């Protein structure tokens, strides 16, 4: 499993989420870590979308992308 910086992971996640139908309205993606349990796999994506976006589709894209990325990458520790 490759190790990835938070910023690089955010860029990859943004590209992947935008590739889903309806994902083109996603503006930004942020990787958020659980600070109480610092683990390279203990993170999730926060997604910001434009007005009019289909929230259900974007939620599905974010969950699917998170699962895929967690199988491929570990988050680098600071």
PDB file of N, CA, C and O in Angstrom:
ATOM      1  N   UNK A   1       0.855  -1.180   0.000  1.00  0.00           N
ATOM      2  CA  UNK A   1       0.000   0.000   0.000  1.00  0.00           C
ATOM      3  C   UNK A   1       0.897   1.238   0.000  1.00  0.00           C
ATOM      4  O   UNK A   1       1.824   1.341   0.804  1.00  0.00           O
ATOM      5  N   UNK A   2       0.625   2.147  -0.877  1.00  0.00           N
ATOM      6  CA  UNK A   2       1.410   3.378  -0.994  1.00  0.00           C
ATOM      7  C   UNK A   2       0.997   4.380   0.078  1.00  0.00           C
ATOM      8  O   UNK A   2      -0.154   4.411   0.511  1.00  0.00           O
ATOM      9  N   UNK A   3       1.941   5.180   0.487  1.00  0.00           N
ATOM     10  CA  UNK A   3       1.682   6.246   1.446  1.00  0.00           C
ATOM     11  C   UNK A   3       1.469   7.539   0.655  1.00  0.00           C
ATOM     12  O   UNK A   3       2.174   7.800  -0.320  1.00  0.00           O
ATOM     13  N   UNK A   4       0.501   8.336   1.078  1.00  0.00           N
ATOM     14  CA  UNK A   4       0.109   9.523   0.310  1.00  0.00           C
ATOM     15  C   UNK A   4      -0.087  10.707   1.254  1.00  0.00           C
ATOM     16  O   UNK A   4      -0.615  10.548   2.354  1.00  0.00           O
ATOM     17  N   UNK A   5       0.336  11.888   0.822  1.00  0.00           N
ATOM     18  CA  UNK A   5       0.090  13.097   1.614  1.00  0.00           C
ATOM     19  C   UNK A   5      -1.390  13.454   1.562  1.00  0.00           C
ATOM     20  O   UNK A   5      -2.112  13.049   0.651  1.00  0.00           O
ATOM     21  N   UNK A   6      -1.817  14.202   2.538  1.00  0.00           N
ATOM     22  CA  UNK A   6      -3.223  14.619   2.593  1.00  0.00           C
ATOM     23  C   UNK A   6      -3.602  15.412   1.348  1.00  0.00           C
ATOM     24  O   UNK A   6      -4.658  15.175   0.763  1.00  0.00           O
ATOM     25  N   UNK A   7      -2.755  16.347   0.939  1.00  0.00           N
ATOM     26  CA  UNK A   7      -3.051  17.198  -0.224  1.00  0.00           C
ATOM     27  C   UNK A   7      -3.160  16.367  -1.499  1.00  0.00           C
ATOM     28  O   UNK A   7      -4.077  16.570  -2.295  1.00  0.00           O
ATOM     29  N   UNK A   8      -2.231  15.432  -1.698  1.00  0.00           N
ATOM     30  CA  UNK A   8      -2.294  14.571  -2.885  1.00  0.00           C
ATOM     31  C   UNK A   8      -3.531  13.684  -2.869  1.00  0.00           C
ATOM     32  O   UNK A   8      -4.160  13.465  -3.904  1.00  0.00           O
ATOM     33  N   UNK A   9      -3.874  13.177  -1.696  1.00  0.00           N
ATOM     34  CA  UNK A   9      -5.065  12.348  -1.563  1.00  0.00           C
ATOM     35  C   UNK A   9      -6.327  13.153  -1.880  1.00  0.00           C
ATOM     36  O   UNK A   9      -7.258  12.633  -2.495  1.00  0.00           O
ATOM     37  N   UNK A  10      -6.355  14.398  -1.468  1.00  0.00           N
ATOM     38  CA  UNK A  10      -7.500  15.269  -1.767  1.00  0.00           C
ATOM     39  C   UNK A  10      -7.639  15.496  -3.272  1.00  0.00           C
ATOM     40  O   UNK A  10      -8.749  15.484  -3.805  1.00  0.00           O
ATOM     41  N   UNK A  11      -6.525  15.701  -3.949  1.00  0.00           N
ATOM     42  CA  UNK A  11      -6.573  15.911  -5.406  1.00  0.00           C
ATOM     43  C   UNK A  11      -7.057  14.658  -6.141  1.00  0.00           C
ATOM     44  O   UNK A  11      -7.869  14.750  -7.062  1.00  0.00           O
ATOM     45  N   UNK A  12      -6.564  13.512  -5.739  1.00  0.00           N
ATOM     46  CA  UNK A  12      -6.996  12.253  -6.356  1.00  0.00           C
ATOM     47  C   UNK A  12      -8.481  12.021  -6.088  1.00  0.00           C
ATOM     48  O   UNK A  12      -9.228  11.637  -6.989  1.00  0.00           O
ATOM     49  N   UNK A  13      -8.903  12.253  -4.851  1.00  0.00           N
ATOM     50  CA  UNK A  13     -10.311  12.062  -4.493  1.00  0.00           C
ATOM     51  C   UNK A  13     -11.213  12.989  -5.298  1.00  0.00           C
ATOM     52  O   UNK A  13     -12.271  12.568  -5.766  1.00  0.00           O
ATOM     53  N   UNK A  14     -10.808  14.243  -5.465  1.00  0.00           N
ATOM     54  CA  UNK A  14     -11.597  15.201  -6.235  1.00  0.00           C
ATOM     55  C   UNK A  14     -11.768  14.716  -7.672  1.00  0.00           C
ATOM     56  O   UNK A  14     -12.873  14.758  -8.213  1.00  0.00           O
ATOM     57  N   UNK A  15     -10.690  14.262  -8.287  1.00  0.00           N
ATOM     58  CA  UNK A  15     -10.769  13.760  -9.661  1.00  0.00           C
ATOM     59  C   UNK A  15     -11.691  12.553  -9.753  1.00  0.00           C
ATOM     60  O   UNK A  15     -12.505  12.457 -10.672  1.00  0.00           O
ATOM     61  N   UNK A  16     -11.565  11.629  -8.799  1.00  0.00           N
ATOM     62  CA  UNK A  16     -12.381  10.421  -8.849  1.00  0.00           C
ATOM     63  C   UNK A  16     -13.860  10.737  -8.628  1.00  0.00           C
ATOM     64  O   UNK A  16     -14.719  10.208  -9.332  1.00  0.00           O
ATOM     65  N   UNK A  17     -14.157  11.590  -7.660  1.00  0.00           N
ATOM     66  CA  UNK A  17     -15.561  11.939  -7.384  1.00  0.00           C
ATOM     67  C   UNK A  17     -16.168  12.668  -8.575  1.00  0.00           C
ATOM     68  O   UNK A  17     -17.326  12.429  -8.916  1.00  0.00           O
ATOM     69  N   UNK A  18     -15.417  13.541  -9.206  1.00  0.00           N
ATOM     70  CA  UNK A  18     -15.924  14.257 -10.384  1.00  0.00           C
ATOM     71  C   UNK A  18     -16.170  13.331 -11.571  1.00  0.00           C
ATOM     72  O   UNK A  18     -16.893  13.703 -12.495  1.00  0.00           O
ATOM     73  N   UNK A  19     -15.586  12.135 -11.565  1.00  0.00           N
ATOM     74  CA  UNK A  19     -15.801  11.193 -12.669  1.00  0.00           C
ATOM     75  C   UNK A  19     -17.148  10.463 -12.549  1.00  0.00           C
ATOM     76  O   UNK A  19     -17.585   9.826 -13.507  1.00  0.00           O
ATOM     77  N   UNK A  20     -17.806  10.545 -11.392  1.00  0.00           N
ATOM     78  CA  UNK A  20     -19.118   9.935 -11.211  1.00  0.00           C
ATOM     79  C   UNK A  20     -20.193  10.825 -11.839  1.00  0.00           C
ATOM     80  O   UNK A  20     -20.022  12.043 -11.884  1.00  0.00           O
ATOM     81  N   UNK A  21     -21.291  10.248 -12.322  1.00  0.00           N
ATOM     82  CA  UNK A  21     -22.405  11.077 -12.805  1.00  0.00           C
ATOM     83  C   UNK A  21     -22.886  12.004 -11.683  1.00  0.00           C
ATOM     84  O   UNK A  21     -23.188  11.540 -10.584  1.00  0.00           O
ATOM     85  N   UNK A  22     -22.958  13.289 -11.954  1.00  0.00           N
ATOM     86  CA  UNK A  22     -23.359  14.278 -10.956  1.00  0.00           C
ATOM     87  C   UNK A  22     -22.189  14.825 -10.159  1.00  0.00           C
ATOM     88  O   UNK A  22     -22.330  15.833  -9.466  1.00  0.00           O
ATOM     89  N   UNK A  23     -21.051  14.183 -10.244  1.00  0.00           N
ATOM     90  CA  UNK A  23     -19.884  14.602  -9.480  1.00  0.00           C
ATOM     91  C   UNK A  23     -19.195  15.834 -10.028  1.00  0.00           C
ATOM     92  O   UNK A  23     -18.346  16.428  -9.362  1.00  0.00           O
ATOM     93  N   UNK A  24     -19.560  16.218 -11.244  1.00  0.00           N
ATOM     94  CA  UNK A  24     -18.928  17.394 -11.836  1.00  0.00           C
ATOM     95  C   UNK A  24     -19.251  18.675 -11.068  1.00  0.00           C
ATOM     96  O   UNK A  24     -18.594  19.696 -11.273  1.00  0.00           O
ATOM     97  N   UNK A  25     -20.244  18.636 -10.196  1.00  0.00           N
ATOM     98  CA  UNK A  25     -20.611  19.809  -9.399  1.00  0.00           C
ATOM     99  C   UNK A  25     -19.865  19.871  -8.070  1.00  0.00           C
ATOM    100  O   UNK A  25     -20.125  20.759  -7.258  1.00  0.00           O
ATOM    101  N   UNK A  26     -18.947  18.947  -7.840  1.00  0.00           N
ATOM    102  CA  UNK A  26     -18.135  18.979  -6.622  1.00  0.00           C
ATOM    103  C   UNK A  26     -17.060  20.048  -6.787  1.00  0.00           C
ATOM    104  O   UNK A  26     -16.340  20.075  -7.785  1.00  0.00           O
ATOM    105  N   UNK A  27     -16.965  20.913  -5.807  1.00  0.00           N
ATOM    106  CA  UNK A  27     -16.035  22.037  -5.834  1.00  0.00           C
ATOM    107  C   UNK A  27     -14.720  21.687  -5.144  1.00  0.00           C
ATOM    108  O   UNK A  27     -13.643  22.022  -5.635  1.00  0.00           O
ATOM    109  N   UNK A  28     -14.819  21.010  -4.003  1.00  0.00           N
ATOM    110  CA  UNK A  28     -13.618  20.718  -3.222  1.00  0.00           C
ATOM    111  C   UNK A  28     -13.813  19.448  -2.410  1.00  0.00           C
ATOM    112  O   UNK A  28     -14.935  19.047  -2.100  1.00  0.00           O
ATOM    113  N   UNK A  29     -12.678  18.823  -2.074  1.00  0.00           N
ATOM    114  CA  UNK A  29     -12.667  17.634  -1.220  1.00  0.00           C
ATOM    115  C   UNK A  29     -11.592  17.851  -0.169  1.00  0.00           C
ATOM    116  O   UNK A  29     -10.490  18.303  -0.479  1.00  0.00           O
ATOM    117  N   UNK A  30     -11.919  17.527   1.077  1.00  0.00           N
ATOM    118  CA  UNK A  30     -10.968  17.650   2.171  1.00  0.00           C
ATOM    119  C   UNK A  30     -10.877  16.322   2.906  1.00  0.00           C
ATOM    120  O   UNK A  30     -11.897  15.701   3.205  1.00  0.00           O
ATOM    121  N   UNK A  31      -9.662  15.888   3.194  1.00  0.00           N
ATOM    122  CA  UNK A  31      -9.444  14.689   3.999  1.00  0.00           C
ATOM    123  C   UNK A  31      -9.447  15.125   5.456  1.00  0.00           C
ATOM    124  O   UNK A  31      -8.689  16.010   5.854  1.00  0.00           O
ATOM    125  N   UNK A  32     -10.302  14.496   6.241  1.00  0.00           N
ATOM    126  CA  UNK A  32     -10.377  14.812   7.659  1.00  0.00           C
ATOM    127  C   UNK A  32     -10.028  13.568   8.461  1.00  0.00           C
ATOM    128  O   UNK A  32     -10.555  12.484   8.210  1.00  0.00           O
ATOM    129  N   UNK A  33      -9.133  13.735   9.428  1.00  0.00           N
ATOM    130  CA  UNK A  33      -8.681  12.623  10.258  1.00  0.00           C
ATOM    131  C   UNK A  33      -9.347  12.696  11.626  1.00  0.00           C
ATOM    132  O   UNK A  33      -9.684  13.774  12.116  1.00  0.00           O
ATOM    133  N   UNK A  34      -9.527  11.529  12.229  1.00  0.00           N
ATOM    134  CA  UNK A  34     -10.023  11.444  13.594  1.00  0.00           C
ATOM    135  C   UNK A  34      -8.827  11.682  14.514  1.00  0.00           C
ATOM    136  O   UNK A  34      -7.983  10.800  14.671  1.00  0.00           O
ATOM    137  N   UNK A  35      -8.750  12.844  15.109  1.00  0.00           N
ATOM    138  CA  UNK A  35      -7.596  13.209  15.935  1.00  0.00           C
ATOM    139  C   UNK A  35      -7.515  12.402  17.224  1.00  0.00           C
ATOM    140  O   UNK A  35      -6.434  12.264  17.796  1.00  0.00           O
ATOM    141  N   UNK A  36      -8.649  11.862  17.695  1.00  0.00           N
ATOM    142  CA  UNK A  36      -8.647  11.055  18.911  1.00  0.00           C
ATOM    143  C   UNK A  36      -8.032   9.684  18.684  1.00  0.00           C
ATOM    144  O   UNK A  36      -7.578   9.037  19.627  1.00  0.00           O
ATOM    145  N   UNK A  37      -8.018   9.243  17.428  1.00  0.00           N
ATOM    146  CA  UNK A  37      -7.480   7.931  17.093  1.00  0.00           C
ATOM    147  C   UNK A  37      -6.601   8.074  15.856  1.00  0.00           C
ATOM    148  O   UNK A  37      -6.990   7.661  14.764  1.00  0.00           O
ATOM    149  N   UNK A  38      -5.411   8.659  16.026  1.00  0.00           N
ATOM    150  CA  UNK A  38      -4.551   8.903  14.859  1.00  0.00           C
ATOM    151  C   UNK A  38      -4.050   7.592  14.246  1.00  0.00           C
ATOM    152  O   UNK A  38      -3.226   6.888  14.829  1.00  0.00           O
ATOM    153  N   UNK A  39      -4.555   7.295  13.089  1.00  0.00           N
ATOM    154  CA  UNK A  39      -4.219   6.068  12.375  1.00  0.00           C
ATOM    155  C   UNK A  39      -4.176   6.442  10.901  1.00  0.00           C
ATOM    156  O   UNK A  39      -4.969   7.269  10.452  1.00  0.00           O
ATOM    157  N   UNK A  40      -3.271   5.850  10.149  1.00  0.00           N
ATOM    158  CA  UNK A  40      -3.143   6.218   8.744  1.00  0.00           C
ATOM    159  C   UNK A  40      -4.378   5.838   7.934  1.00  0.00           C
ATOM    160  O   UNK A  40      -4.543   6.321   6.813  1.00  0.00           O
ATOM    161  N   UNK A  41      -5.245   4.988   8.468  1.00  0.00           N
ATOM    162  CA  UNK A  41      -6.457   4.581   7.749  1.00  0.00           C
ATOM    163  C   UNK A  41      -7.709   5.212   8.347  1.00  0.00           C
ATOM    164  O   UNK A  41      -8.814   4.972   7.860  1.00  0.00           O
ATOM    165  N   UNK A  42      -7.554   6.005   9.384  1.00  0.00           N
ATOM    166  CA  UNK A  42      -8.697   6.570  10.100  1.00  0.00           C
ATOM    167  C   UNK A  42      -8.992   7.986   9.607  1.00  0.00           C
ATOM    168  O   UNK A  42      -8.729   8.970  10.299  1.00  0.00           O
ATOM    169  N   UNK A  43      -9.549   8.064   8.387  1.00  0.00           N
ATOM    170  CA  UNK A  43      -9.869   9.352   7.786  1.00  0.00           C
ATOM    171  C   UNK A  43     -11.141   9.199   6.954  1.00  0.00           C
ATOM    172  O   UNK A  43     -11.561   8.090   6.623  1.00  0.00           O
ATOM    173  N   UNK A  44     -11.739  10.340   6.628  1.00  0.00           N
ATOM    174  CA  UNK A  44     -12.895  10.354   5.733  1.00  0.00           C
ATOM    175  C   UNK A  44     -12.831  11.617   4.878  1.00  0.00           C
ATOM    176  O   UNK A  44     -12.029  12.516   5.129  1.00  0.00           O
ATOM    177  N   UNK A  45     -13.685  11.664   3.872  1.00  0.00           N
ATOM    178  CA  UNK A  45     -13.708  12.795   2.953  1.00  0.00           C
ATOM    179  C   UNK A  45     -14.869  13.726   3.269  1.00  0.00           C
ATOM    180  O   UNK A  45     -15.994  13.276   3.487  1.00  0.00           O
ATOM    181  N   UNK A  46     -14.595  15.006   3.292  1.00  0.00           N
ATOM    182  CA  UNK A  46     -15.628  16.042   3.347  1.00  0.00           C
ATOM    183  C   UNK A  46     -15.697  16.662   1.966  1.00  0.00           C
ATOM    184  O   UNK A  46     -14.681  17.082   1.412  1.00  0.00           O
ATOM    185  N   UNK A  47     -16.896  16.717   1.413  1.00  0.00           N
ATOM    186  CA  UNK A  47     -17.076  17.178   0.045  1.00  0.00           C
ATOM    187  C   UNK A  47     -17.907  18.456   0.035  1.00  0.00           C
ATOM    188  O   UNK A  47     -18.923  18.551   0.723  1.00  0.00           O
ATOM    189  N   UNK A  48     -17.467  19.437  -0.749  1.00  0.00           N
ATOM    190  CA  UNK A  48     -18.218  20.670  -0.958  1.00  0.00           C
ATOM    191  C   UNK A  48     -18.698  20.670  -2.404  1.00  0.00           C
ATOM    192  O   UNK A  48     -17.915  20.461  -3.330  1.00  0.00           O
ATOM    193  N   UNK A  49     -20.004  20.909  -2.587  1.00  0.00           N
ATOM    194  CA  UNK A  49     -20.584  20.876  -3.932  1.00  0.00           C
ATOM    195  C   UNK A  49     -21.322  22.183  -4.218  1.00  0.00           C
ATOM    196  O   UNK A  49     -21.736  22.899  -3.306  1.00  0.00           O
ATOM    197  N   UNK A  50     -21.471  22.465  -5.484  1.00  0.00           N
ATOM    198  CA  UNK A  50     -22.192  23.662  -5.931  1.00  0.00           C
ATOM    199  C   UNK A  50     -23.686  23.512  -5.673  1.00  0.00           C
ATOM    200  O   UNK A  50     -24.197  22.401  -5.528  1.00  0.00           O
ATOM    201  N   UNK A  51     -24.373  24.639  -5.617  1.00  0.00           N
ATOM    202  CA  UNK A  51     -25.830  24.619  -5.484  1.00  0.00           C
ATOM    203  C   UNK A  51     -26.434  23.820  -6.631  1.00  0.00           C
ATOM    204  O   UNK A  51     -25.969  23.897  -7.769  1.00  0.00           O
ATOM    205  N   UNK A  52     -27.463  23.061  -6.322  1.00  0.00           N
ATOM    206  CA  UNK A  52     -28.149  22.286  -7.344  1.00  0.00           C
ATOM    207  C   UNK A  52     -27.584  20.893  -7.526  1.00  0.00           C
ATOM    208  O   UNK A  52     -28.099  20.118  -8.332  1.00  0.00           O
ATOM    209  N   UNK A  53     -26.534  20.560  -6.792  1.00  0.00           N
ATOM    210  CA  UNK A  53     -25.933  19.227  -6.904  1.00  0.00           C
ATOM    211  C   UNK A  53     -26.858  18.185  -6.287  1.00  0.00           C
ATOM    212  O   UNK A  53     -27.588  18.474  -5.339  1.00  0.00           O
ATOM    213  N   UNK A  54     -26.821  16.989  -6.826  1.00  0.00           N
ATOM    214  CA  UNK A  54     -27.597  15.861  -6.303  1.00  0.00           C
ATOM    215  C   UNK A  54     -26.819  15.271  -5.127  1.00  0.00           C
ATOM    216  O   UNK A  54     -25.848  14.539  -5.317  1.00  0.00           O
ATOM    217  N   UNK A  55     -27.253  15.597  -3.924  1.00  0.00           N
ATOM    218  CA  UNK A  55     -26.534  15.210  -2.718  1.00  0.00           C
ATOM    219  C   UNK A  55     -26.430  13.695  -2.574  1.00  0.00           C
ATOM    220  O   UNK A  55     -25.401  13.190  -2.124  1.00  0.00           O
ATOM    221  N   UNK A  56     -27.472  12.969  -2.946  1.00  0.00           N
ATOM    222  CA  UNK A  56     -27.422  11.505  -2.849  1.00  0.00           C
ATOM    223  C   UNK A  56     -26.345  10.925  -3.756  1.00  0.00           C
ATOM    224  O   UNK A  56     -25.611  10.026  -3.345  1.00  0.00           O
ATOM    225  N   UNK A  57     -26.242  11.423  -4.975  1.00  0.00           N
ATOM    226  CA  UNK A  57     -25.205  10.941  -5.898  1.00  0.00           C
ATOM    227  C   UNK A  57     -23.806  11.288  -5.394  1.00  0.00           C
ATOM    228  O   UNK A  57     -22.884  10.477  -5.481  1.00  0.00           O
ATOM    229  N   UNK A  58     -23.666  12.491  -4.873  1.00  0.00           N
ATOM    230  CA  UNK A  58     -22.360  12.909  -4.376  1.00  0.00           C
ATOM    231  C   UNK A  58     -21.977  12.126  -3.132  1.00  0.00           C
ATOM    232  O   UNK A  58     -20.809  11.778  -2.955  1.00  0.00           O
ATOM    233  N   UNK A  59     -22.937  11.847  -2.275  1.00  0.00           N
ATOM    234  CA  UNK A  59     -22.668  11.034  -1.090  1.00  0.00           C
ATOM    235  C   UNK A  59     -22.202   9.639  -1.509  1.00  0.00           C
ATOM    236  O   UNK A  59     -21.240   9.109  -0.953  1.00  0.00           O
ATOM    237  N   UNK A  60     -22.882   9.050  -2.483  1.00  0.00           N
ATOM    238  CA  UNK A  60     -22.480   7.738  -2.998  1.00  0.00           C
ATOM    239  C   UNK A  60     -21.064   7.795  -3.578  1.00  0.00           C
ATOM    240  O   UNK A  60     -20.245   6.916  -3.307  1.00  0.00           O
ATOM    241  N   UNK A  61     -20.782   8.814  -4.364  1.00  0.00           N
ATOM    242  CA  UNK A  61     -19.456   8.963  -4.975  1.00  0.00           C
ATOM    243  C   UNK A  61     -18.379   9.128  -3.903  1.00  0.00           C
ATOM    244  O   UNK A  61     -17.296   8.556  -4.023  1.00  0.00           O
ATOM    245  N   UNK A  62     -18.666   9.896  -2.867  1.00  0.00           N
ATOM    246  CA  UNK A  62     -17.694  10.119  -1.794  1.00  0.00           C
ATOM    247  C   UNK A  62     -17.440   8.830  -1.013  1.00  0.00           C
ATOM    248  O   UNK A  62     -16.291   8.510  -0.711  1.00  0.00           O
ATOM    249  N   UNK A  63     -18.495   8.090  -0.685  1.00  0.00           N
ATOM    250  CA  UNK A  63     -18.329   6.826   0.050  1.00  0.00           C
ATOM    251  C   UNK A  63     -17.557   5.806  -0.783  1.00  0.00           C
ATOM    252  O   UNK A  63     -16.655   5.137  -0.278  1.00  0.00           O
ATOM    253  N   UNK A  64     -17.914   5.692  -2.047  1.00  0.00           N
ATOM    254  CA  UNK A  64     -17.239   4.739  -2.937  1.00  0.00           C
ATOM    255  C   UNK A  64     -15.777   5.113  -3.119  1.00  0.00           C
ATOM    256  O   UNK A  64     -14.900   4.251  -3.070  1.00  0.00           O
ATOM    257  N   UNK A  65     -15.517   6.392  -3.328  1.00  0.00           N
ATOM    258  CA  UNK A  65     -14.145   6.862  -3.504  1.00  0.00           C
ATOM    259  C   UNK A  65     -13.329   6.636  -2.235  1.00  0.00           C
ATOM    260  O   UNK A  65     -12.172   6.223  -2.312  1.00  0.00           O
ATOM    261  N   UNK A  66     -13.908   6.899  -1.082  1.00  0.00           N
ATOM    262  CA  UNK A  66     -13.206   6.668   0.181  1.00  0.00           C
ATOM    263  C   UNK A  66     -12.795   5.208   0.304  1.00  0.00           C
ATOM    264  O   UNK A  66     -11.650   4.910   0.647  1.00  0.00           O
ATOM    265  N   UNK A  67     -13.722   4.298   0.027  1.00  0.00           N
ATOM    266  CA  UNK A  67     -13.416   2.865   0.113  1.00  0.00           C
ATOM    267  C   UNK A  67     -12.291   2.482  -0.839  1.00  0.00           C
ATOM    268  O   UNK A  67     -11.374   1.755  -0.459  1.00  0.00           O
ATOM    269  N   UNK A  68     -12.358   2.963  -2.060  1.00  0.00           N
ATOM    270  CA  UNK A  68     -11.331   2.652  -3.061  1.00  0.00           C
ATOM    271  C   UNK A  68      -9.962   3.181  -2.651  1.00  0.00           C
ATOM    272  O   UNK A  68      -8.958   2.473  -2.740  1.00  0.00           O
ATOM    273  N   UNK A  69      -9.933   4.433  -2.201  1.00  0.00           N
ATOM    274  CA  UNK A  69      -8.658   5.040  -1.839  1.00  0.00           C
ATOM    275  C   UNK A  69      -8.049   4.400  -0.598  1.00  0.00           C
ATOM    276  O   UNK A  69      -6.828   4.271  -0.505  1.00  0.00           O
ATOM    277  N   UNK A  70      -8.876   4.002   0.345  1.00  0.00           N
ATOM    278  CA  UNK A  70      -8.358   3.339   1.545  1.00  0.00           C
ATOM    279  C   UNK A  70      -7.746   1.980   1.223  1.00  0.00           C
ATOM    280  O   UNK A  70      -6.874   1.505   1.950  1.00  0.00           O
ATOM    281  N   UNK A  71      -8.194   1.357   0.144  1.00  0.00           N
ATOM    282  CA  UNK A  71      -7.584   0.085  -0.268  1.00  0.00           C
ATOM    283  C   UNK A  71      -6.231   0.311  -0.937  1.00  0.00           C
ATOM    284  O   UNK A  71      -5.377  -0.575  -0.922  1.00  0.00           O
ATOM    285  N   UNK A  72      -6.032   1.487  -1.522  1.00  0.00           N
ATOM    286  CA  UNK A  72      -4.805   1.767  -2.281  1.00  0.00           C
ATOM    287  C   UNK A  72      -3.763   2.573  -1.514  1.00  0.00           C
ATOM    288  O   UNK A  72      -2.563   2.401  -1.729  1.00  0.00           O
ATOM    289  N   UNK A  73      -4.215   3.454  -0.619  1.00  0.00           N
ATOM    290  CA  UNK A  73      -3.292   4.408  -0.005  1.00  0.00           C
ATOM    291  C   UNK A  73      -3.459   4.483   1.514  1.00  0.00           C
ATOM    292  O   UNK A  73      -4.556   4.343   2.053  1.00  0.00           O
ATOM    293  N   UNK A  74      -2.347   4.707   2.167  1.00  0.00           N
ATOM    294  CA  UNK A  74      -2.341   5.046   3.597  1.00  0.00           C
ATOM    295  C   UNK A  74      -1.984   6.529   3.694  1.00  0.00           C
ATOM    296  O   UNK A  74      -1.165   7.024   2.920  1.00  0.00           O
ATOM    297  N   UNK A  75      -2.579   7.215   4.614  1.00  0.00           N
ATOM    298  CA  UNK A  75      -2.314   8.645   4.796  1.00  0.00           C
ATOM    299  C   UNK A  75      -0.989   8.820   5.523  1.00  0.00           C
ATOM    300  O   UNK A  75      -0.753   8.191   6.554  1.00  0.00           O
ATOM    301  N   UNK A  76      -0.124   9.675   4.984  1.00  0.00           N
ATOM    302  CA  UNK A  76       1.163   9.936   5.632  1.00  0.00           C
ATOM    303  C   UNK A  76       0.940  10.666   6.950  1.00  0.00           C
ATOM    304  O   UNK A  76       0.079  11.538   7.066  1.00  0.00           O
ATOM    305  N   UNK A  77       1.729  10.291   7.919  1.00  0.00           N
ATOM    306  CA  UNK A  77       1.692  11.020   9.202  1.00  0.00           C
ATOM    307  C   UNK A  77       2.492  12.311   9.046  1.00  0.00           C
ATOM    308  O   UNK A  77       3.420  12.388   8.241  1.00  0.00           O
ATOM    309  N   UNK A  78       2.123  13.312   9.821  1.00  0.00           N
ATOM    310  CA  UNK A  78       2.806  14.614   9.731  1.00  0.00           C
ATOM    311  C   UNK A  78       4.202  14.531  10.271  1.00  0.00           C
ATOM    312  O   UNK A  78       4.923  15.530  10.275  1.00  0.00           O
TER     313      UNK A  78
END
